[in-house]
Amino acid sequence: MSRNTFFALVSVCILATMAYAGSADGQPSLKEVPLSLKVNKTSVVDKSNSFKVIENETNDEILVKGSVKDNNGEPIPGVNIVVKGTIIGTISDSDGNWELEVDENAILVFSFVGMETIEILVGNRTVIDVILNTDTQQLSEIVITALGIERDRKSLTHAVSELDGDVVANKSQPDLIRALSGRVAGVEIRGSGGASGSSTNIVIRGNNSATGNNQPLFVVDGIPFDNGVTNTADPGDAASTYSNRALDLDPSDIESITVLKGGAAAALYGVRAANGVILITTHSGKSSKKGLEVTVSSTVAFESIARLPKYQNTYGQGNFSNGQYTFSSVATESWGPAFDDSNLDGNGSLFSEDGRIVYLNHLGDNVPYQAFPKNVEEFYQTGVHFENSIRVTGGNESSRFILNVSRVDNDGFIPNTGIKRNSIKLGGSTILENRLEVDAAVTYVNTHQDGILSGGHGSLSSINRQSLFTPRSYDMSGFAFMDPVTGQQLYHNFWDSPRWLLEEGPYDSDVNRVYGYVGLSLPVLDWLRFTYKIGGNTYNERRTQIIPVGSFNEREGRISNHKYILQSLILIF
């Protein structure tokens, strides 16, 4: 260490001690001793291990002021003005004005998202007014990549797709994943059933594992977001329409969605991202000269079953036996005689009454043997989806906030199914005087799902299975399905009545979820920024699943109550 450096350090320590001793309350008060250290332009020569100063030139700082406007003459708040190569800088206020003490040889760098970056040499000027032009190329080519880093699309070596949040918000779909269907190339999305809230499978570029998990990693505002599905029962047996937890995301609060498809794109997230990453950026506050900005959105949509099998209406209930089509009132298929057959009297249990062919049904009534072309179609209904949201934003050049409240009411096209979701989010950000950026957000969501019993071919309590296989001559809407006294089902065969299951075999899920983050970010140089983020994600779910007494799957019935809890804490540097 040279003597000059040593004496400089000693001087700093003495000044700091004097400042501490001179404070009224005994606490450090460096404001009482103005202290400025500056590296001057110095030339030295080395002779006999000693330093001799042969030139010492000092440039005084000057106060430079100015304004920043766009090409329409409107002021731009929040523009970064930084001395090139240093961390010295400021930002423009709500009127676009700024001021900064700099050396006359300094180069000022003006930058703002969506605007062209320019550099200006101060020289002997004390007023610098700047006009920033819109950078259309930047707006169209910048994408969000891993850890929320903004990158030029052309510089990426992996496939990336990006969607604007309005694409999913305008689709009126409570399930965010299903709202992405058909929107991103190479992404396959399949629902597990038509019931509201039933789980959705998403695969990017095909399956990577024959037996393992092929779901991509979801990341919301830089924090991994659990999208798992927990099955209470075997989906191939008497199960229910279980949801995946992306159902808790509010589509109206989404600003953008980025799909990282390649392995290299997901490298920063580790093995969890082996199947790709879905990056979701939610809305944040924004500065406005108008003060508070309130956005109100109201949506109503209708849904119906997309398609049904093409049913024939020529043959009725029965079986093919002994070389002929024979009527049977307990048959589950429509392999009976043709409705216009001239020899129906005496076929199975069919007989003639008052000039018409009738049979004795399971209720003890004589009913005509005829086709009911809409007996399956009439089982379903027209679903209605209501979504209302209010977003309040505001702020100035250094601080911003957002409040987002939304509610979803969804009645599915399967009777007695639906979703009710209430969500509230509060977030904000600020830039401190030392240029440290602090931002945070927290979201609470309650999701309630009314589901149905479902399952594979091994289950006799699957509502969709039972309804779709209804014989063509069975009047599902007209025949009584439940004893008004005992509540037991009234059905024509050993399968469970789909209408009875809707009334007596409900599935309820209630989820309370809280997730959010706190982030710190310090820009050091134009190309260097230190970031620290801590995020939390927790939810608890209570489920009730009922198989009613008298079901052919379980005669004594069953009530299942389950509780699931997930808690996670994530640190990102």
HELIX and SHEET records of a PDB file:
HELIX    1   1 ARG A    3  ALA A   21  1                                  19    
HELIX    2   2 LEU A   30  GLU A   32  5                                   3    
HELIX    3   3 THR A  136  GLU A  141  1                                   6    
HELIX    4   4 ALA A  146  GLY A  148  5                                   3    
HELIX    5   5 ARG A  153  SER A  155  5                                   3    
HELIX    6   6 GLY A  165  ALA A  169  1                                   5    
HELIX    7   7 LEU A  176  ALA A  179  1                                   4    
HELIX    8   8 ARG A  245  ASP A  248  5                                   4    
HELIX    9   9 PRO A  251  ASP A  253  5                                   3    
HELIX   10  10 ALA A  267  ALA A  273  5                                   7    
HELIX   11  11 GLU A  377  PHE A  379  5                                   3    
HELIX   12  12 ILE A  463  LEU A  468  1                                   6    
HELIX   13  13 PRO A  498  GLU A  504  1                                   7    
SHEET    1   A 2 LYS A  41  LYS A  47  0                                        
SHEET    2   A 2 SER A  50  GLU A  57 -1                                        
SHEET    1   B 3 ASN A  97  ASP A 103  0                                        
SHEET    2   B 3 GLU A  61  ASP A  70 -1                                        
SHEET    3   B 3 VAL A 130  LEU A 132  1                                        
SHEET    1   C 4 GLY A  89  ILE A  91  0                                        
SHEET    2   C 4 ASN A  80  VAL A  83 -1                                        
SHEET    3   C 4 ILE A 107  SER A 111 -1                                        
SHEET    4   C 4 ILE A 118  LEU A 121 -1                                        
SHEET    1   D 2 ILE A 142  ILE A 144  0                                        
SHEET    2   D 2 GLU A 150  ASP A 152 -1                                        
SHEET    1   E 5 VAL A 160  ASP A 164  0                                        
SHEET    2   E 5 ILE A 254  LEU A 260 -1                                        
SHEET    3   E 5 VAL A 277  THR A 282 -1                                        
SHEET    4   E 5 LEU A 217  VAL A 220  1                                        
SHEET    5   E 5 ILE A 223  PHE A 225 -1                                        
SHEET    1   F 2 VAL A 187  GLY A 191  0                                        
SHEET    2   F 2 THR A 200  ILE A 204 -1                                        
SHEET    1   G 2 ALA A 239  SER A 240  0                                        
SHEET    2   G 2 LEU A 453  SER A 454 -1                                        
SHEET    1   H 8 GLU A 293  GLU A 303  0                                        
SHEET    2   H 8 GLY A 383  GLY A 395 -1                                        
SHEET    3   H 8 SER A 399  ASP A 411 -1                                        
SHEET    4   H 8 GLY A 418  ILE A 431 -1                                        
SHEET    5   H 8 GLU A 437  GLY A 451 -1                                        
SHEET    6   H 8 TYR A 507  LEU A 525 -1                                        
SHEET    7   H 8 LEU A 528  ILE A 547 -1                                        
SHEET    8   H 8 ARG A 558  ILE A 572 -1                                        
SHEET    1   I 2 GLY A 318  SER A 321  0                                        
SHEET    2   I 2 GLN A 324  PHE A 327 -1                                        
SHEET    1   J 3 PHE A 351  GLU A 353  0                                        
SHEET    2   J 3 ARG A 356  LEU A 360 -1                                        
SHEET    3   J 3 ASN A 366  PRO A 368 -1                                        
END                                                                             
